[in-house]
């Protein structure tokens, strides 16, 4: 997700157009050719963004009130609100979205309420917004049961309300839950929020942590990598490692966590995480004296509790590396619609030199397993 100067359709498409000659020179996926419309797998894209008018209005009103002047996620919401072409795609859960899915040969989208979500509206309003979001998402899934699945929204600032909404969302048949990373500098590894993790585990819902503007955004903004270049992945990195080192997965061993963008590069560091784990395990000066000693090496949790999606990284070497170190059952395909979309990138997946069974796991089977998708 990046700042777009031009909100017009032309400007938006120009932003999404990829420089394939540059991609080829630096060793990324070259021009791919044609998508296989008779592929022996369905393409289930698992990080596909949406929003709805009432939420955008609430975000803008809260921003303009001046009540949260230092919330950079809220400022990001205001930026996105003034991009009409982007909003048209985000807010459509019908013909327009499905036409784009057909163009890119995407069989099913997993809908995630886009960043920054309900956690940046006026305090006290987020749970009601989450409820409305989940009703809209559930209706879209009922209207298009063979095209859409969805993750539930919740506002973690309201712990009791989040628990109730997670339980209700499970009853609606939603397939997981999504949180747009930090909420005014707080993270789910803080034990005050653990009833939310308990509810997710109890209701068999995977949690997808999606990026938002980093809490210390000015450090990123002034250097030009506020968004996907650094700020977004670093915040999810902090959230994920916070959960691991807090002992959350020892307390909730069946909790499933999903993170995007090739695991925000975390799989590259598993060796070093295990080597350096003693810097955190049981240290009495951390977390107010409550820092636990983990029951397992850090890498264990990545291979048992954490899944990653490929959103925005259609790059065969990275995908194969993660399949090797995490296991082929832990890597899921995602496109990142509408922020990043490419017919050629879909075709690149089709032609990847990969065992047919593993390819089907990547494109379809793992999504069905992690998010309990049927049909």
C-alpha positions in Angstrom: 0.0 0.0 0.0 1.5 3.3 -1.0 0.6 6.9 -1.2 -1.1 7.7 -4.5 -0.9 11.3 -5.7 -3.6 10.8 -8.3 -7.0 9.3 -7.2 -8.2 8.9 -10.8 -8.6 5.6 -12.5 -5.6 6.4 -14.7 -3.4 7.3 -11.8 -4.4 4.2 -9.8 -3.6 1.9 -12.7 -0.4 3.6 -13.3 0.6 3.0 -9.7 -0.2 -0.8 -10.0 1.7 -1.2 -13.3 4.9 -3.1 -12.8 8.2 -2.4 -14.5 8.9 -5.9 -15.8 12.2 -4.9 -17.4 13.5 -3.8 -14.0 12.1 -7.0 -12.4 14.0 -9.1 -14.9 17.3 -7.2 -14.4 17.2 -7.8 -10.6 16.2 -11.4 -10.8 12.5 -11.2 -10.0 9.6 -12.9 -11.8 9.9 -12.1 -15.5 7.0 -11.5 -17.8 4.9 -14.6 -17.4 2.7 -15.0 -20.4 -0.7 -16.6 -20.0 -2.6 -17.9 -17.0 -3.7 -21.5 -17.2 -7.5 -21.4 -17.1 -7.6 -25.1 -16.8 -5.1 -25.5 -13.9 -5.5 -28.6 -11.8 -6.1 -26.4 -8.7 -8.3 -23.5 -7.7 -6.7 -20.2 -6.9 -7.7 -19.1 -3.4 -6.2 -15.6 -2.7 -6.0 -15.1 1.1 -5.2 -11.5 1.7 -7.8 -9.5 -0.3 -8.9 -6.2 1.1 -12.3 -4.6 1.4 -14.0 -1.8 3.4 -17.5 -0.2 3.6 -18.7 3.4 3.6 -19.7 3.8 7.2 -16.3 2.8 8.4 -14.5 5.2 6.0 -16.8 8.0 7.2 -16.1 7.1 10.9 -12.4 7.1 10.3 -12.4 10.4 8.5 -14.6 12.0 11.2 -12.3 10.8 14.0 -9.3 12.1 12.1 -10.8 15.5 11.5 -11.9 15.8 15.1 -8.2 16.1 16.1 -8.8 13.8 19.0 -6.0 11.4 17.9 -3.3 13.7 16.4 -0.5 11.2 16.7 -2.2 8.1 15.2 -0.5 7.5 11.9 -2.7 4.6 11.1 -5.7 7.0 11.3 -3.8 9.4 9.0 -3.4 6.6 6.6 -7.1 6.0 6.6 -7.7 9.6 5.7 -5.3 9.3 2.8 -7.0 6.2 1.4 -10.4 7.8 1.9 -9.5 10.4 -0.7 -8.6 7.9 -3.4 -11.9 7.3 -5.2 -10.7 4.6 -7.6 -9.2 2.7 -4.7 -12.3 3.1 -2.6 -14.5 1.9 -5.5 -12.6 -1.4 -5.6 -12.3 -1.8 -1.8 -16.0 -1.2 -1.2 -17.4 -3.5 -4.0 -18.2 -7.0 -2.9 -20.1 -7.8 -6.1 -19.8 -7.5 -9.8 -16.7 -5.2 -10.0 -14.6 -7.4 -7.7 -15.8 -10.6 -9.3 -15.0 -9.2 -12.8 -11.4 -8.5 -11.6 -11.2 -12.0 -10.1 -12.3 -13.5 -13.4 -9.8 -11.3 -15.3 -7.0 -12.6 -13.0 -8.5 -16.1 -12.9 -8.9 -16.1 -9.1 -11.5 -18.6 -8.0 -12.0 -17.4 -4.4 -11.0 -14.4 -2.3 -10.6 -14.5 1.5 -11.9 -11.0 2.4 -9.9 -9.0 5.0 -11.2 -5.7 6.3 -8.5 -3.4 5.1 -6.0 -1.5 7.3 -6.4 0.3 9.5 -9.8 -1.2 10.2 -12.1 -0.7 13.1 -9.3 -0.1 15.6 -8.9 3.5 14.6 -12.4 4.8 15.0 -13.5 6.8 18.1 -13.1 4.7 21.2 -16.3 2.9 22.1 -17.5 2.7 18.4 -15.1 0.0 17.1 -17.1 -3.0 18.2 -20.3 -1.8 16.6 -18.3 -1.1 13.4 -16.9 -4.6 13.6 -20.4 -6.1 13.9 -21.5 -4.2 10.9 -18.4 -5.3 9.0 -19.0 -8.9 9.8 -22.6 -8.8 8.8 -21.6 -7.3 5.4 -18.9 -9.9 4.9 -21.2 -12.7 5.9 -23.8 -11.5 3.4 -21.2 -11.3 0.6 -20.2 -14.9 1.3 -23.9 -16.0 1.3 -24.5 -14.1 -2.0 -21.4 -15.6 -3.6 -20.6 -18.8 -1.7 -18.3 -20.1 -4.4 -16.3 -16.9 -4.7 -15.9 -15.3 -1.2 -14.8 -16.4 2.2 -14.0 -13.9 5.0 -12.2 -13.1 8.2 -14.0 -11.3 11.0 -13.1 -7.9 12.3 -12.9 -7.0 15.9 -11.7 -4.0 18.0 -9.1 -5.2 20.5 -9.5 -2.0 22.6 -12.8 -3.6 23.7 -11.7 -7.0 25.0 -15.1 -8.2 26.2 -16.7 -6.9 23.0 -14.1 -8.6 20.9 -14.6 -12.0 22.5 -18.4 -11.7 22.0 -17.9 -10.6 18.4 -15.5 -13.5 17.6 -18.0 -15.9 19.0 -20.8 -14.4 16.9 -18.6 -14.3 13.8 -17.9 -18.0 14.2 -21.7 -18.5 14.3 -22.0 -16.5 11.1 -19.7 -19.0 9.4 -16.8 -16.6 8.9 -13.4 -18.3 8.4 -11.0 -16.5 10.7 -10.3 -13.1 12.2 -8.2 -10.1 11.0 -6.3 -7.5 13.0 -4.5 -4.7 11.4 -1.5 -5.0 13.7 -1.0 -2.5 16.5 -3.8 -0.4 18.0 -2.4 2.9 19.3 0.9 1.2 20.1 -0.6 -1.9 21.8 -0.2 -5.5 20.7 -1.9 -8.8 21.5 1.1 -10.1 23.3 0.1 -7.9 26.3 -1.8 -10.2 28.6 -4.7 -7.8 29.1 -5.7 -8.9 25.5 -5.3 -12.6 26.0 -9.0 -13.3 26.3 -9.1 -12.5 22.6 -6.5 -15.2 21.8 -8.4 -17.6 24.0 -11.6 -16.9 22.1 -9.9 -17.4 18.8 -8.6 -20.8 19.8 -11.9 -21.9 21.4 -13.8 -21.0 18.2 -11.2 -22.5 15.9 -10.6 -19.3 14.0 -7.2 -18.4 12.6 -5.9 -14.9 13.2 -4.5 -13.0 10.3 -2.3 -10.0 11.4 -2.2 -7.5 8.5 0.1 -4.5 8.4 -0.8 -0.9 9.3 1.2 2.3 9.6 4.0 1.6 12.2 3.6 3.2 15.6 6.8 5.2 15.2 5.9 6.2 11.7 7.9 9.5 11.4 11.1 7.6 11.5 9.9 5.7 8.4 8.2 8.6 6.6 11.2 10.9 6.6 13.3 8.1 5.0 10.8 7.1 2.4 9.8 3.7 3.6 6.7 4.3 5.6 4.7 1.6 3.8 5.5 -1.8 2.2 9.3 -1.0 2.0 9.7 -1.2 5.7 7.1 0.2 8.1 4.4 -2.2 7.3 6.4 -5.4 7.6 8.4 -4.3 10.6 5.2 -3.7 12.6 3.9 -7.2 11.9 7.4 -8.5 12.7 7.1 -6.9 16.1 3.6 -8.2 16.7 4.4 -11.7 15.7 7.7 -12.0 17.6 5.9 -10.4 20.6 3.3 -13.1 20.6 5.9 -15.9 20.3 8.2 -14.6 23.1 5.2 -13.8 25.3 4.5 -17.5 25.6 1.1 -17.0 24.0 1.4 -20.2 21.9 2.4 -22.2 25.0 -0.7 -21.0 26.7 -2.9 -21.4 23.5 -1.2 -24.3 21.7 -3.9 -24.7 19.1 -4.0 -21.0 18.1 -3.3 -20.4 14.4 -1.6 -17.2 13.3 -1.2 -16.1 9.7 1.0 -13.3 8.4 1.5 -12.1 4.8 4.2 -10.9 2.5 6.3 -14.0 2.6 6.1 -14.0 6.4 7.5 -10.4 6.5 11.0 -12.0 6.0 10.8 -13.7 9.4 11.5 -17.3 8.0 14.9 -16.1 6.9 15.9 -15.6 10.6 14.8 -18.8 12.2 18.3 -20.1 12.8 19.4 -16.8 14.4 16.2 -16.6 16.5 16.9 -20.0 18.0 20.5 -19.1 18.6 19.7 -15.8 20.3 16.6 -17.0 22.2 18.4 -16.8 25.5 18.4 -13.0 25.2 14.7 -13.1 26.0 13.8 -16.4 27.7 13.0 -15.9 31.4 14.7 -12.4 31.7 13.3 -10.9 34.9 13.7 -7.3 33.7 11.4 -7.8 30.7 7.6 -7.5 30.6 7.6 -6.2 34.2 9.1 -9.5 35.4 6.7 -11.7 33.6 8.8 -12.7 30.6 8.5 -16.5 30.3 10.9 -19.2 29.3 9.5 -20.8 26.2 8.7 -24.5 26.1 10.2 -24.8 22.7 12.7 -23.1 20.3 11.3 -20.1 18.5 11.4 -22.0 15.2 9.0 -24.6 16.7 6.2 -22.0 16.8 6.8 -21.0 13.2 6.4 -24.7 12.2 3.4 -25.4 14.4 1.4 -22.2 15.0 2.3 -19.8 12.2 1.4 -19.9 8.5 2.5 -17.3 5.9 1.0 -16.1 2.7 2.8 -14.9 -0.4 0.9 -11.6 -0.8 2.9 -9.3 -2.9 5.8 -11.7 -3.4 5.3 -13.8 -6.6 9.0 -14.9 -6.5 9.8 -18.6 -6.9 13.1 -18.7 -4.9 11.5 -17.1 -1.8 8.4 -19.3 -2.0 10.4 -22.4 -2.3 12.7 -21.4 0.5 9.8 -20.9 2.9 8.2 -24.2 1.8 11.5 -25.9 2.6 12.1 -24.4 6.0 8.5 -24.2 7.3 7.0 -27.1 5.4 4.9 -27.0 2.2 1.7 -27.0 4.2 2.5 -23.6 5.8 2.7 -21.4 2.7 -0.5 -20.0 1.2 -1.1 -18.0 -2.0 -2.3 -14.4 -1.8 -2.6 -11.6 -4.3 -3.1 -8.5 -2.1 -6.0 -7.1 -4.1 -6.5 -4.2 -4.9 -3.2 -2.8 -3.7 -1.1 -5.2 -5.8 -2.6 -7.1 -8.8 -1.0 -8.6 -11.8 -2.2 -11.1 -14.4 1.5 -11.9 -15.2 2.2 -12.6 -11.5 -0.7 -15.2 -11.5 0.8 -16.8 -14.6 4.2 -16.9 -12.9 2.7 -19.1 -10.1 1.4 -21.4 -12.8 4.7 -22.0 -14.4 6.8 -22.4 -11.1 8.8 -25.5 -11.2 7.1 -27.2 -8.3 5.7 -30.7 -7.6 2.1 -30.8 -8.6 0.9 -31.8 -5.2 2.9 -29.0 -3.5 1.6 -26.5 -6.1 -2.0 -27.4 -5.3 -1.2 -27.0 -1.6 0.1 -23.6 -2.2 -2.7 -22.3 -4.4 -5.7 -24.1 -2.8 -5.4 -26.8 -0.2 -3.5 -24.9 2.5 -6.0 -22.1 2.5 -8.9 -24.6 2.8 -7.1 -26.2 5.8 -6.1 -23.1 7.7 -9.3 -21.1 7.2 -11.7 -24.1 7.2 -12.9 -23.3 3.7 -15.3 -25.8 2.1 -17.1 -25.7 -1.2 
